[in-house]
Amino acid sequence: MIFGKRKREEALRERAQLRAEMEGSGWAWFASQPAPPYELREAALRGIRRNDIWTVAVIDVAEGSVAGHRCRAGRLIGYEYGTTNSGIPHGDRRETNAVWIDLPAPLPEIRLVDAASTQKDYGLSLPPLGPGRTADGRWTVEGFVPSFAEDLLTPQTLDVLAEMVSVSAVVIRAGVVLAYGFEPYDAGHIRSVATTLAGVIESVPERAWGRADPLVAGTGVFPRRLEGGAGLSLGQRLIRPDWKGYGLEGKVPWQEAPDAQKHVTMSRQQAIDVWDVPPGTPTGVYVGTRSGGSHLPTVASTMGGER
């Protein structure tokens, strides 16, 4: 108990110091905020199996600007769903540190995985793009649009990325550029990651901006209990993020996330994998874990239509 108390007191001191440093440099500070849009948290804290982590909040949030770009940093807090040997549903706390910046115009989705990272990567894996690694050997490349990878990964962009501290991955998705999985979460790392991401934005070739490819800014998607990685296809990515996460959504209010428990349990009645559907959608499309014949639009089905 004494050791636990000392750890909590040390964490509070570190948090107070970080807040003072960020506010002293003109950044705003928030102890906790609701979880960011699903597209972002799925990119960084989805779960290594299939959508098994539900993000409840982002804590220790710092908002400011770097090189004229507004950016946001925070610690994504979520729970990994599981059941005991007797079938009792529960959630184990998981978290990752992240920095993200809104893009000035649409870009296709891409994920650059840092081969130098030692952090556990809970982000959504995408299909590999060739060549498998960047010319410097540091980043493996994943996504859906090979021509965008060729346009983006110029020597100039690689020079910028070479300045990135060790992270799990850098992701461009749904209107943001995101880096997550770095340690420690301190003022120096936050500013360093943010500065590098701003440099990535500035290095994007003009011909790459505004492309009407899938998963550009403002496109909402949610999963269908599918693995990520090489087997993922656009035809399996549905528009509209209304999944409730195995009943974990209401277990830890975002206001209480800074002191969130390491482990939560649920009743079987609470642990329902709920999928809300928009008005006018055929009934029974996503109720519990059942999926029926759906007329919900997929990302692939929108590629030739309105953007």
Backbone torsions as a table, in degrees:
resi	resn	phi	psi	omega
1	MET	NA	-41.5	-179.1
2	ILE	-64.8	-42.6	179.5
3	PHE	-62.0	-42.8	178.6
4	GLY	-62.5	-39.3	179.0
5	LYS	-64.8	-41.5	179.6
6	ARG	-64.6	-39.2	178.6
7	LYS	-64.1	-41.0	178.3
8	ARG	-64.2	-42.9	179.8
9	GLU	-64.5	-39.0	177.7
10	GLU	-64.9	-41.8	178.5
11	ALA	-62.2	-40.4	178.3
12	LEU	-64.2	-40.5	178.1
13	ARG	-64.0	-43.7	179.4
14	GLU	-63.4	-40.0	179.0
15	ARG	-65.6	-42.0	179.0
16	ALA	-64.6	-38.9	178.7
17	GLN	-65.8	-43.8	179.1
18	LEU	-62.1	-43.7	179.1
19	ARG	-59.7	-45.4	-179.1
20	ALA	-62.0	-40.6	-179.1
21	GLU	-67.9	-42.8	-178.1
22	MET	-70.0	-44.0	178.0
23	GLU	-65.8	-33.5	178.8
24	GLY	-66.2	-23.4	177.9
25	SER	-99.1	12.7	173.6
26	GLY	92.7	7.9	178.1
27	TRP	-89.0	149.4	174.0
28	ALA	-84.9	153.1	-176.3
29	TRP	-130.0	137.8	176.6
30	PHE	-136.0	129.7	-179.6
31	ALA	-62.6	-37.7	177.7
32	SER	-158.4	155.2	176.2
33	GLN	-143.9	160.7	174.5
34	PRO	-58.8	156.6	178.9
35	ALA	-57.6	143.1	179.1
36	PRO	-67.8	174.5	-179.6
37	PRO	-52.9	150.3	-173.2
38	TYR	-58.1	-37.7	-178.7
39	GLU	-56.3	-38.5	-178.2
40	LEU	-74.8	-47.5	-176.5
41	ARG	-71.2	-28.6	174.4
42	GLU	-65.1	-35.6	-180.0
43	ALA	-63.1	-31.1	-172.3
44	ALA	-113.0	-25.6	-172.9
45	LEU	-142.4	49.4	-176.7
46	ARG	-82.3	-37.9	-174.8
47	GLY	115.2	144.8	-173.0
48	ILE	-81.0	-10.9	175.1
49	ARG	-100.2	-101.1	179.6
50	ARG	-139.5	95.2	175.3
51	ASN	56.6	41.5	-173.9
52	ASP	-96.4	2.7	175.6
53	ILE	-114.6	129.1	176.9
54	TRP	-110.7	119.8	-178.6
55	THR	-79.2	127.6	-177.5
56	VAL	-101.0	-23.1	-176.2
57	ALA	-171.4	171.1	167.4
58	VAL	-123.3	130.9	-175.2
59	ILE	-118.9	167.7	-178.7
60	ASP	48.8	55.1	-172.7
61	VAL	-87.0	129.5	174.8
62	ALA	-120.0	130.3	179.9
63	GLU	-124.6	129.0	-179.1
64	GLY	-163.5	-155.0	-179.4
65	SER	-138.6	148.5	176.7
66	VAL	-136.9	124.8	178.4
67	ALA	51.4	38.3	178.1
68	GLY	82.7	3.5	179.7
69	HIS	-109.6	128.1	175.6
70	ARG	-72.9	132.5	-178.5
71	CYS	-137.4	167.0	-175.6
72	ARG	-141.0	138.7	177.0
73	ALA	-127.9	149.7	178.8
74	GLY	-174.9	171.4	176.6
75	ARG	-107.2	111.1	178.3
76	LEU	-74.3	126.6	-178.6
77	ILE	-114.4	128.5	179.3
78	GLY	-147.2	177.6	179.4
79	TYR	-127.0	132.2	177.6
80	GLU	-88.5	123.2	-175.2
81	TYR	-78.3	142.3	174.6
82	GLY	-163.8	178.1	176.2
83	THR	-133.3	150.6	176.2
84	THR	-76.8	175.5	178.2
85	ASN	-60.7	-26.0	178.1
86	SER	-92.6	5.4	175.0
87	GLY	89.2	9.4	179.6
88	ILE	-78.1	122.3	-179.5
89	PRO	-74.4	143.8	-178.7
90	HIS	-152.5	170.9	175.9
91	GLY	-135.0	136.0	176.4
92	ASP	-108.7	132.5	-175.0
93	ARG	-64.1	134.4	174.0
94	ARG	-133.1	152.2	178.7
95	GLU	-153.9	159.1	174.3
96	THR	-150.1	146.0	178.9
97	ASN	-88.5	141.5	-174.0
98	ALA	-147.2	152.9	170.1
99	VAL	-133.3	136.1	178.0
100	TRP	-144.6	151.9	-177.8
101	ILE	-132.0	135.4	175.1
102	ASP	-66.7	139.4	177.3
103	LEU	-82.7	148.6	179.1
104	PRO	-76.1	-15.7	-179.8
105	ALA	-159.0	165.3	-176.5
106	PRO	-65.1	146.0	170.7
107	LEU	-140.1	149.0	175.5
108	PRO	-66.0	163.4	-180.0
109	GLU	-75.5	138.6	174.7
110	ILE	-153.4	152.6	178.9
111	ARG	-134.8	127.3	178.1
112	LEU	-112.5	111.5	-175.7
113	VAL	-93.0	129.4	-175.6
114	ASP	-82.9	110.5	-178.7
115	ALA	-68.1	-16.7	-179.1
116	ALA	-86.8	-6.9	-174.4
117	SER	-75.8	144.1	173.7
118	THR	-109.8	0.9	-179.4
119	GLN	-79.7	148.4	175.6
120	LYS	-70.1	129.1	-175.6
121	ASP	-99.6	110.6	179.2
122	TYR	-96.4	4.6	-175.2
123	GLY	-74.8	165.5	179.3
124	LEU	-73.2	119.5	175.5
125	SER	-78.3	143.9	178.8
126	LEU	-115.2	168.3	177.2
127	PRO	-61.2	140.9	179.3
128	PRO	-69.1	144.1	175.8
129	LEU	-112.7	141.6	178.0
130	GLY	-90.3	147.5	-5.9
131	PRO	-67.2	156.5	-171.6
132	GLY	-65.0	-27.2	-179.0
133	ARG	-132.9	158.2	175.4
134	THR	-70.5	166.4	-174.7
135	ALA	-59.7	-29.9	179.7
136	ASP	-83.8	-4.7	176.9
137	GLY	82.4	-3.0	-173.7
138	ARG	-83.7	-37.9	-168.6
139	TRP	-112.1	128.0	168.2
140	THR	-88.7	146.2	-168.4
141	VAL	-113.7	128.6	179.3
142	GLU	-132.6	149.0	178.0
143	GLY	163.7	-162.7	-177.9
144	PHE	-120.8	-11.4	-171.5
145	VAL	-126.0	92.2	-177.3
146	PRO	-56.8	-37.6	-177.2
147	SER	-65.2	-30.3	177.6
148	PHE	-70.0	-38.6	177.1
149	ALA	-59.6	-41.0	179.1
150	GLU	-65.0	-40.8	-179.9
151	ASP	-67.8	-39.1	-173.0
152	LEU	-76.3	-45.5	-167.5
153	LEU	-86.1	61.7	175.4
154	THR	-79.6	164.6	174.7
155	PRO	-54.8	-35.1	178.8
156	GLN	-63.7	-46.2	179.3
157	THR	-64.2	-40.4	179.2
158	LEU	-64.8	-35.1	175.2
159	ASP	-62.9	-39.3	177.5
160	VAL	-66.3	-47.2	-178.3
161	LEU	-64.1	-24.8	178.7
162	ALA	-63.7	-21.7	179.2
163	GLU	-84.2	-7.6	-177.9
164	MET	-69.1	132.9	171.9
165	VAL	-64.2	167.6	179.9
166	SER	-61.3	124.7	179.3
167	VAL	-134.9	164.7	173.2
168	SER	-68.6	-47.1	-177.6
169	ALA	-165.2	159.0	168.3
170	VAL	-113.3	128.5	-174.2
171	VAL	-128.3	134.1	166.2
172	ILE	-106.3	120.8	-175.4
173	ARG	-161.9	133.4	170.6
174	ALA	49.8	43.4	172.0
175	GLY	89.0	8.4	177.0
176	VAL	-134.3	158.8	163.8
177	VAL	-112.5	131.0	-167.9
178	LEU	-131.1	138.3	168.0
179	ALA	-126.1	137.0	-177.2
180	TYR	-144.1	166.8	176.2
181	GLY	79.7	39.3	176.3
182	PHE	-112.9	153.8	177.4
183	GLU	-137.9	148.8	-8.1
184	PRO	-81.6	170.0	176.6
185	TYR	-89.2	85.4	-179.8
186	ASP	-132.9	173.6	-173.9
187	ALA	-61.1	-39.9	-179.4
188	GLY	-62.3	-45.1	179.8
189	HIS	-69.2	-39.4	179.2
190	ILE	-60.1	-49.2	-178.7
191	ARG	-66.3	-38.6	-179.8
192	SER	-64.4	-47.2	179.6
193	VAL	-63.5	-44.2	-179.6
194	ALA	-61.7	-41.9	179.6
195	THR	-63.1	-40.8	179.1
196	THR	-67.2	-41.7	178.4
197	LEU	-62.8	-39.6	176.6
198	ALA	-62.0	-37.6	177.2
199	GLY	-66.3	-35.9	176.0
200	VAL	-61.3	-44.8	178.7
201	ILE	-58.3	-45.2	-177.2
202	GLU	-68.1	-23.3	-177.0
203	SER	-91.1	-6.4	179.2
204	VAL	-63.9	126.5	179.6
205	PRO	-61.5	147.5	-177.5
206	GLU	-57.5	-36.1	-177.4
207	ARG	-66.5	-16.4	-176.8
208	ALA	-87.3	-21.0	-174.9
209	TRP	-73.3	146.1	172.4
210	GLY	76.7	13.4	-178.6
211	ARG	-70.2	136.0	-177.9
212	ALA	-89.7	55.9	177.0
213	ASP	-94.5	166.1	-179.3
214	PRO	-63.0	153.2	177.3
215	LEU	62.3	42.4	174.6
216	VAL	-90.2	-175.3	-173.9
217	ALA	-54.7	132.7	174.6
218	GLY	86.2	-1.4	179.0
219	THR	-86.5	117.8	179.3
220	GLY	-92.0	136.7	177.2
221	VAL	-138.5	154.1	169.0
222	PHE	-136.8	160.0	-171.9
223	PRO	-83.2	169.5	175.0
224	ARG	-120.7	46.6	-179.4
225	ARG	53.2	44.7	-177.4
226	LEU	-113.0	150.6	172.0
227	GLU	-65.6	152.1	170.3
228	GLY	-87.1	-168.0	175.1
229	GLY	93.7	-155.1	-171.8
230	ALA	-61.1	-28.3	-177.7
231	GLY	-81.7	-5.7	-176.9
232	LEU	-76.2	135.3	177.7
233	SER	-129.1	157.9	-179.4
234	LEU	-63.5	-31.8	-179.4
235	GLY	-64.8	-12.6	179.0
236	GLN	-101.4	4.4	-178.3
237	ARG	-103.3	115.0	-174.0
238	LEU	-96.1	146.8	174.9
239	ILE	-77.2	139.5	172.5
240	ARG	102.5	104.3	-177.8
241	PRO	-90.0	88.5	-177.9
242	ASP	-127.4	30.5	179.1
243	TRP	-83.1	144.0	-174.8
244	LYS	-106.6	1.0	166.1
245	GLY	71.6	57.2	171.9
246	TYR	58.9	22.3	-177.7
247	GLY	82.8	0.4	-178.7
248	LEU	-77.8	-13.7	-174.8
249	GLU	-53.2	-43.2	-174.1
250	GLY	-98.5	6.2	-174.6
251	LYS	-74.0	-38.0	-178.9
252	VAL	-128.2	104.8	177.1
253	PRO	-58.3	145.0	-175.8
254	TRP	-61.3	-29.0	179.9
255	GLN	-64.7	-25.4	-177.1
256	GLU	-98.6	2.7	-173.6
257	ALA	-61.9	-32.7	178.6
258	PRO	-57.7	-26.8	178.0
259	ASP	-114.5	29.8	-176.2
260	ALA	-61.0	142.4	179.5
261	GLN	-66.5	153.5	176.4
262	LYS	-74.2	-21.2	-175.4
263	HIS	-148.0	133.1	175.1
264	VAL	-127.1	148.8	176.3
265	THR	-118.6	157.0	-178.8
266	MET	-135.4	157.9	169.5
267	SER	-79.0	161.4	178.1
268	ARG	-63.2	-29.7	178.8
269	GLN	-68.9	-34.9	179.1
270	GLN	-72.7	-35.1	-171.8
271	ALA	-83.4	68.2	178.6
272	ILE	-111.0	127.5	-179.4
273	ASP	-81.3	87.9	-170.7
274	VAL	-89.2	136.5	172.6
275	TRP	-123.2	106.7	174.5
276	ASP	-72.0	147.0	179.4
277	VAL	-123.3	147.3	-178.6
278	PRO	-66.0	156.6	175.8
279	PRO	-56.3	138.9	178.7
280	GLY	89.4	-7.3	177.8
281	THR	-78.2	141.4	177.5
282	PRO	-52.9	137.8	-176.6
283	THR	-67.8	154.9	176.1
284	GLY	77.8	14.3	-178.5
285	VAL	-69.6	-52.0	175.6
286	TYR	-136.7	99.2	176.1
287	VAL	-131.2	123.9	-172.5
288	GLY	61.6	-132.2	179.6
289	THR	-103.9	12.3	-177.5
290	ARG	-90.0	142.8	175.5
291	SER	-127.6	130.9	179.4
292	GLY	-111.3	-173.4	176.8
293	GLY	-64.4	116.2	-170.9
294	SER	-109.6	141.6	172.0
295	HIS	-103.8	9.6	176.0
296	LEU	-64.0	138.3	-177.5
297	PRO	-70.4	141.6	172.6
298	THR	-96.7	164.5	175.1
299	VAL	-57.7	-44.2	-178.4
300	ALA	-61.5	-36.1	-176.5
301	SER	-72.6	-15.1	179.7
302	THR	-95.5	-5.1	-172.5
303	MET	-63.2	-31.6	-179.2
304	GLY	-98.2	1.4	-176.2
305	GLY	-108.4	-146.4	-177.7
306	GLU	-69.9	148.8	179.3
307	ARG	-100.3	NA	NA
